[in-house]
Amino acid sequence: MSKRTLLTYYSSSSNANTSNTDEGTSQPKKSKVEFHFSDIVGDPGNRKPIDHYAFEIRDQVKRAYALSGPTQPVNHTFPRRWQSGEWRSFQKIWFEKHDWLEYSVSKDAAFCLYCYLFFEPGKPEKFGSDVFAKSGYVNWKKALYTFERHGNCKTHNNARLKCDDFMNQRTSVTHKFINTSKEDEIRYKIRLTSSLDVARYLIEQGDAFRGHDESNTSINKGKFREMIDWYKNKKKKVKDAYEKGSTRCQMISHHIQKDLTKACARRVTTVIMDEIGDRNFSVLIDESRDVSIKEQMAVILRFVNDQGKVMERFLGLQHVNRCTAAVLKEALVSMLSCHKLTVSRLRGQGYDGASNMRGEFNSVQKLIRGENPYAFYVHCFAHQLQLVVVTVATFSPVIADFFNYVPLIVNTVGASCMRKDVLLAKHHDVLLQKVENGEISTGRGLN
């Protein structure tokens, strides 16, 4: 999926569901139900039906799965079954013949992406449309014949056409009701591009987007809106695009800011997935509590690129409500599945020394090795070094006193600006004295 298509999806979907309320108009009520890209389940056998989602987010769910594409784990080792007097298994070459085909690792079954998204229950089922949408197809002996007939059946083709029309914004009912001129489309693209440029800059700098008061009378509307205003003053065509365009489609509301951020995050993740390709990889996992008092599991991937260099890429954060081995293992598998990575390609696990992570019987590493014996566990070296430092500090009184005194000094000096100035002045005098005595040398970056 191209970057332009991805951004068009996020901007248009948010624009259709929430009208912009920047010019003093009343703000619509925000839906209580939200769907995030991290909620996508890569394994088709573990997905819940579309009609089980809340009505107001079904379109978001369908569009997210359609953009993600079918789950085709080509590097998975497909298990063999005894069927009709022979050992049979799913064949990865079937993915090349049928672009709609999906495979569930958990159920060892085949599914159809289009039938899952747009299958209409209650209508006559032909050539396993209901099977491909819900339970999955497992008869590998007749797989080639069934796949061919399913791909040509009317039910499947109707679902595919509905998906194509659904993803084409110009064929939507909303687009038919809105009459826009060519100039309006150009202004819309200028507003979208300017908002995206500002969002990318703030993301690269790690700055906050929103301010405490973003009303038109506010002195400081936050970095995002203030930079948009600065952008308009620097470029006349941008200013004209905002002033002459629709007041309800300014592309600067907090909903648009969030969607642009998600689009950028997905773009970065796509680049990482392309870099990994079909290579094997290892994972580094650690949990930490954030400022909102939520336990977050950070996942980092390690792999070897084409130049033979070991690369580390941050995959994302996953909120976990408990730190048990089963919950952490399920969260890891879910995140990998969301990005179409399978446990069968996992070759290493790096955790800390906690019992729920490295234990021999019911830990995370043991549960994963139960599915993939080649996913070897290695105690994280950074955590090992920390344990060594703690042990050395415990048995050395001098080092123990040092670590005890340093926090006291930092807390005492940091609580007062005057104490900090006195300490800096004293340190400055000591440095000058050492330079005059020739004890230390001067130079750029020294002292």
C-alpha positions, 0 to 999 in steps of 0.5 A: 500500500502506497504512502499516498493511499495510506494517508488518504485513508486516514484523512478521509475516514476521519474527515467523514466520521468527525467534522472539523470544528476549528472555526468555533462550530460545535464539536460533535460527540466523540464515539466511545468505541475506538479501533486502533491498528494494534487491534488488528489480528493477523491470524484469520483463525483468531479474528472475531466476525465483523458483525461482532464489532460496534456498528460505528467502527465496522467501517474502520475495521474493514478498511484497516484489514483491507489495507493490511492485506491477506495474511500469507506466512510463506516462511511458516513450516506447515504441519502435515495431516493424515488425509485420505491415506496420505500425509498432506499439508498446506502449500505456500505456492497456493498464495501465488495463485490466489491473492485472496487466500489467507492461512491461519497458523493456530487452526491450520486452515485456509480463509478468504479475506474478502469473504471475511470482510463482506460475506452476507449471512443468510444468502445461499452459500456456494463453494464454501464461502461461509467456510472461508469466512468463518471456520476455515478450509482444511481439506488439502486433498481437494484444495486446488479444486476448491480454491479455483471454484471459490475464486470464480463463484459469484459470492466471492466475486461480489465480496471482492467488488464490494471491497474494491468499491469500499476502498475507492473513496470516489465511489462512496455515497459520501463522495457522491453527495459532496460536490467539489471542484478541482480548486477545492481538491487542490486546496484540500491537498495543500491543507493536508500536506501542510498538516502532515509536514508539521506533524512530521516535524513535531514527531521527529523532535518528540514535541507535544502537539496540543496546548492547554487552550486551542481556541481562536482567542488563545495566545498560545494554541499549542505547537501544532496550530501555532506552526500551522499559523506560521506556515500560512504566514510564510506561504501565500498559497497555504494561507489561501487554501485555509481561508478560501477552503471549507471551514469544516475541513481545515485538517487541523483538529485533534482527530486529524492530528492523531490520524496523521500520527498513526499514519506516520507510525504505520509508514515507519513500521512498513519500512521496518517490515520491508527491511526484515523481509523473510529473514529470521529474527530475535526479540528483546522484551521488557516491561515498564510502567508509564506515567499513566500507571499502565504496564507497557511491554516494549518489543524490539526486533534484532535481525541481520540485514543484507550487509551482514550487520545486526540491526535493532528496530523498535516494533512497538508498545503493548499494554498488558493488564497482567505480567503473567507468562501466559499474558505476556506470551499472548501479547507478544504473539498478537503483536507479531501476528499483527505485523504478519510475523510468525513465531516459527521465524523466531530464533532468539529471545532476550529477557531480564532475569525475572522468573516469569520471563526466564523460568524453566517450566512456565515462563515466557521463553518456555511457552514460546519454545514449546511452539518453536524449539529454535527460539533460544533464550539468552539472558539480556546482557544489559540486565546481567551487567546491572546485576554485576554492578549491584553485587559489586557495590554491595560488597565494596563499602567505598562504592556503596557509600558513593552511590548513597552520597550521590543521590543525597547531593543531587537531591540537595543541590537540585532543590535550590537554584542558589545551591546549584549556582554555588556548586557550579561556581566552585567547580569552575574555580577548581577547573581553573586552578587545575588548568593553571597548575597543568594538571588538566589540558584544555580543548574543544569538548573537554572539561 
